[in-house]
């Protein structure tokens, strides 16, 4: 429960309001697999940040279901991602998303939210500033050529 409050607070500090917190949408939370495929496509078009922002807004602020194709097409349009309908009708991106899921499982990740630093250091939940500072400080100290 504290993790959830931390996530809501972190969003609030950034000026965002979570409309839904973990499943209060009447059971229609949806699967984000196709949203992940859309993110891979957006990355290839240089629109990854815009796509992720649009996905978060649709899901977390507007309470929309990410397994709804119309939601994903609206996200793609808002983010300026081209060809989303054709991609969603195809198998494009499936292997990449499945590989990423396998990588996360191998790291011991099986839930969200999670913060992954340098593609190899997962922190479950919504870490506070002090924890992030400590982790980054430790990682900098481990660098072989660190001047610190």
BALOBA-1460 file (C-alpha; in Angstrom, 3 decimals):
// residues 148
<rec num="1" residu="x" x="0.000" y="0.000" z="0.000"/>
<rec num="2" residu="x" x="2.863" y="2.395" z="0.783"/>
<rec num="3" residu="x" x="4.323" y="1.748" z="-2.676"/>
<rec num="4" residu="x" x="1.064" y="2.880" z="-4.238"/>
<rec num="5" residu="x" x="1.017" y="6.031" z="-2.157"/>
<rec num="6" residu="x" x="4.632" y="6.720" z="-3.173"/>
<rec num="7" residu="x" x="3.744" y="6.391" z="-6.855"/>
<rec num="8" residu="x" x="0.738" y="8.687" z="-6.524"/>
<rec num="9" residu="x" x="2.844" y="11.225" z="-4.600"/>
<rec num="10" residu="x" x="5.689" y="11.080" z="-7.140"/>
<rec num="11" residu="x" x="3.214" y="11.794" z="-9.936"/>
<rec num="12" residu="x" x="1.613" y="14.610" z="-7.914"/>
<rec num="13" residu="x" x="5.017" y="16.273" z="-7.397"/>
<rec num="14" residu="x" x="5.469" y="16.222" z="-11.177"/>
<rec num="15" residu="x" x="2.092" y="17.912" z="-11.634"/>
<rec num="16" residu="x" x="0.288" y="14.745" z="-12.723"/>
<rec num="17" residu="x" x="-2.817" y="13.171" z="-11.252"/>
<rec num="18" residu="x" x="-3.363" y="9.440" z="-11.392"/>
<rec num="19" residu="x" x="-6.991" y="8.836" z="-12.295"/>
<rec num="20" residu="x" x="-6.681" y="5.156" z="-11.555"/>
<rec num="21" residu="x" x="-4.495" y="3.322" z="-9.109"/>
<rec num="22" residu="x" x="-4.017" y="-0.374" z="-9.857"/>
<rec num="23" residu="x" x="-7.233" y="-1.804" z="-11.091"/>
<rec num="24" residu="x" x="-10.122" y="0.385" z="-10.028"/>
<rec num="25" residu="x" x="-11.342" y="0.569" z="-13.647"/>
<rec num="26" residu="x" x="-13.895" y="-2.144" z="-13.054"/>
<rec num="27" residu="x" x="-11.535" y="-4.959" z="-14.008"/>
<rec num="28" residu="x" x="-10.667" y="-3.587" z="-17.453"/>
<rec num="29" residu="x" x="-7.058" y="-2.648" z="-16.836"/>
<rec num="30" residu="x" x="-5.862" y="-4.422" z="-19.965"/>
<rec num="31" residu="x" x="-2.623" y="-5.906" z="-21.153"/>
<rec num="32" residu="x" x="0.159" y="-3.539" z="-22.216"/>
<rec num="33" residu="x" x="1.876" y="-5.911" z="-24.678"/>
<rec num="34" residu="x" x="0.746" y="-4.003" z="-27.776"/>
<rec num="35" residu="x" x="1.590" y="-0.712" z="-26.064"/>
<rec num="36" residu="x" x="5.131" y="-2.038" z="-25.682"/>
<rec num="37" residu="x" x="5.191" y="-2.910" z="-29.385"/>
<rec num="38" residu="x" x="4.077" y="0.642" z="-30.109"/>
<rec num="39" residu="x" x="6.936" y="1.992" z="-27.991"/>
<rec num="40" residu="x" x="9.466" y="-0.046" z="-30.020"/>
<rec num="41" residu="x" x="7.979" y="1.402" z="-33.212"/>
<rec num="42" residu="x" x="8.055" y="4.918" z="-31.771"/>
<rec num="43" residu="x" x="11.710" y="4.483" z="-30.786"/>
<rec num="44" residu="x" x="12.570" y="3.621" z="-34.391"/>
<rec num="45" residu="x" x="10.847" y="6.859" z="-35.489"/>
<rec num="46" residu="x" x="12.518" y="9.014" z="-32.829"/>
<rec num="47" residu="x" x="9.165" y="9.465" z="-31.013"/>
<rec num="48" residu="x" x="9.693" y="7.202" z="-27.973"/>
<rec num="49" residu="x" x="9.381" y="9.902" z="-25.294"/>
<rec num="50" residu="x" x="6.235" y="11.315" z="-26.872"/>
<rec num="51" residu="x" x="4.740" y="7.829" z="-27.139"/>
<rec num="52" residu="x" x="5.484" y="6.903" z="-23.523"/>
<rec num="53" residu="x" x="4.024" y="10.199" z="-22.317"/>
<rec num="54" residu="x" x="0.872" y="9.601" z="-24.373"/>
<rec num="55" residu="x" x="0.565" y="6.020" z="-23.074"/>
<rec num="56" residu="x" x="0.958" y="7.129" z="-19.444"/>
<rec num="57" residu="x" x="-1.576" y="9.904" z="-19.928"/>
<rec num="58" residu="x" x="-4.109" y="7.614" z="-21.589"/>
<rec num="59" residu="x" x="-3.762" y="4.862" z="-19.016"/>
<rec num="60" residu="x" x="-2.932" y="6.558" z="-15.746"/>
<rec num="61" residu="x" x="-4.494" y="9.983" z="-16.098"/>
<rec num="62" residu="x" x="-7.460" y="9.265" z="-18.388"/>
<rec num="63" residu="x" x="-8.096" y="5.722" z="-17.115"/>
<rec num="64" residu="x" x="-8.164" y="4.192" z="-20.614"/>
<rec num="65" residu="x" x="-7.454" y="0.525" z="-21.295"/>
<rec num="66" residu="x" x="-4.175" y="-0.184" z="-23.106"/>
<rec num="67" residu="x" x="-5.463" y="-3.370" z="-24.726"/>
<rec num="68" residu="x" x="-8.069" y="-1.299" z="-26.585"/>
<rec num="69" residu="x" x="-6.815" y="-0.805" z="-30.144"/>
<rec num="70" residu="x" x="-8.589" y="2.555" z="-30.490"/>
<rec num="71" residu="x" x="-6.728" y="3.824" z="-27.418"/>
<rec num="72" residu="x" x="-3.385" y="2.764" z="-28.894"/>
<rec num="73" residu="x" x="-4.169" y="4.360" z="-32.246"/>
<rec num="74" residu="x" x="-5.080" y="7.616" z="-30.487"/>
<rec num="75" residu="x" x="-1.825" y="7.378" z="-28.508"/>
<rec num="76" residu="x" x="0.138" y="6.895" z="-31.724"/>
<rec num="77" residu="x" x="-1.556" y="9.886" z="-33.324"/>
<rec num="78" residu="x" x="-0.911" y="12.077" z="-30.271"/>
<rec num="79" residu="x" x="2.742" y="11.019" z="-30.263"/>
<rec num="80" residu="x" x="3.228" y="11.450" z="-34.008"/>
<rec num="81" residu="x" x="3.969" y="7.749" z="-34.584"/>
<rec num="82" residu="x" x="3.240" y="6.689" z="-38.150"/>
<rec num="83" residu="x" x="2.027" y="3.269" z="-39.309"/>
<rec num="84" residu="x" x="0.628" y="2.128" z="-35.956"/>
<rec num="85" residu="x" x="-2.462" y="0.448" z="-37.403"/>
<rec num="86" residu="x" x="-0.425" y="-1.653" z="-39.828"/>
<rec num="87" residu="x" x="2.021" y="-2.591" z="-37.055"/>
<rec num="88" residu="x" x="-0.778" y="-3.613" z="-34.686"/>
<rec num="89" residu="x" x="-2.316" y="-5.788" z="-37.422"/>
<rec num="90" residu="x" x="1.036" y="-7.538" z="-37.958"/>
<rec num="91" residu="x" x="3.535" y="-9.483" z="-35.862"/>
<rec num="92" residu="x" x="5.995" y="-6.585" z="-35.928"/>
<rec num="93" residu="x" x="7.652" y="-6.009" z="-32.558"/>
<rec num="94" residu="x" x="6.382" y="-9.209" z="-30.935"/>
<rec num="95" residu="x" x="9.817" y="-10.853" z="-30.777"/>
<rec num="96" residu="x" x="11.403" y="-7.693" z="-29.358"/>
<rec num="97" residu="x" x="8.807" y="-7.343" z="-26.598"/>
<rec num="98" residu="x" x="9.023" y="-11.048" z="-25.730"/>
<rec num="99" residu="x" x="12.831" y="-10.779" z="-25.531"/>
<rec num="100" residu="x" x="12.548" y="-7.754" z="-23.226"/>
<rec num="101" residu="x" x="10.101" y="-9.639" z="-20.995"/>
<rec num="102" residu="x" x="12.516" y="-12.601" z="-20.792"/>
<rec num="103" residu="x" x="15.344" y="-10.206" z="-19.894"/>
<rec num="104" residu="x" x="13.254" y="-8.667" z="-17.106"/>
<rec num="105" residu="x" x="12.261" y="-12.083" z="-15.744"/>
<rec num="106" residu="x" x="15.931" y="-13.097" z="-15.692"/>
<rec num="107" residu="x" x="16.597" y="-9.963" z="-13.628"/>
<rec num="108" residu="x" x="13.906" y="-11.082" z="-11.171"/>
<rec num="109" residu="x" x="11.375" y="-8.462" z="-12.262"/>
<rec num="110" residu="x" x="7.778" y="-9.615" z="-12.322"/>
<rec num="111" residu="x" x="5.773" y="-6.508" z="-11.450"/>
<rec num="112" residu="x" x="5.617" y="-2.747" z="-11.890"/>
<rec num="113" residu="x" x="6.493" y="-0.098" z="-11.052"/>
<rec num="114" residu="x" x="10.185" y="-0.751" z="-11.267"/>
<rec num="115" residu="x" x="13.099" y="1.549" z="-12.016"/>
<rec num="116" residu="x" x="15.956" y="-0.060" z="-13.974"/>
<rec num="117" residu="x" x="19.293" y="1.718" z="-13.930"/>
<rec num="118" residu="x" x="21.801" y="1.043" z="-16.690"/>
<rec num="119" residu="x" x="19.695" y="-1.886" z="-17.971"/>
<rec num="120" residu="x" x="20.893" y="-4.070" z="-15.065"/>
<rec num="121" residu="x" x="19.998" y="-2.621" z="-11.648"/>
<rec num="122" residu="x" x="16.278" y="-2.935" z="-10.837"/>
<rec num="123" residu="x" x="14.674" y="-1.047" z="-7.962"/>
<rec num="124" residu="x" x="11.139" y="-2.166" z="-7.195"/>
<rec num="125" residu="x" x="8.488" y="0.442" z="-6.534"/>
<rec num="126" residu="x" x="8.921" y="4.179" z="-6.703"/>
<rec num="127" residu="x" x="12.320" y="4.990" z="-5.195"/>
<rec num="128" residu="x" x="12.688" y="8.217" z="-3.283"/>
<rec num="129" residu="x" x="15.387" y="10.775" z="-4.023"/>
<rec num="130" residu="x" x="17.627" y="9.606" z="-1.199"/>
<rec num="131" residu="x" x="17.656" y="6.016" z="-2.440"/>
<rec num="132" residu="x" x="18.387" y="7.092" z="-6.016"/>
<rec num="133" residu="x" x="21.177" y="9.376" z="-4.817"/>
<rec num="134" residu="x" x="22.706" y="6.511" z="-2.856"/>
<rec num="135" residu="x" x="22.461" y="4.073" z="-5.777"/>
<rec num="136" residu="x" x="23.977" y="6.520" z="-8.272"/>
<rec num="137" residu="x" x="26.745" y="7.414" z="-5.819"/>
<rec num="138" residu="x" x="27.602" y="3.719" z="-5.399"/>
<rec num="139" residu="x" x="27.575" y="3.130" z="-9.144"/>
<rec num="140" residu="x" x="29.831" y="6.116" z="-9.779"/>
<rec num="141" residu="x" x="32.245" y="4.830" z="-7.141"/>
<rec num="142" residu="x" x="32.375" y="1.459" z="-8.934"/>
<rec num="143" residu="x" x="33.385" y="3.022" z="-12.249"/>
<rec num="144" residu="x" x="36.990" y="2.073" z="-13.041"/>
<rec num="145" residu="x" x="37.846" y="5.581" z="-14.325"/>
<rec num="146" residu="x" x="35.832" y="7.526" z="-11.747"/>
<rec num="147" residu="x" x="37.397" y="10.814" z="-10.649"/>
<rec num="148" residu="x" x="35.256" y="10.884" z="-7.469"/>
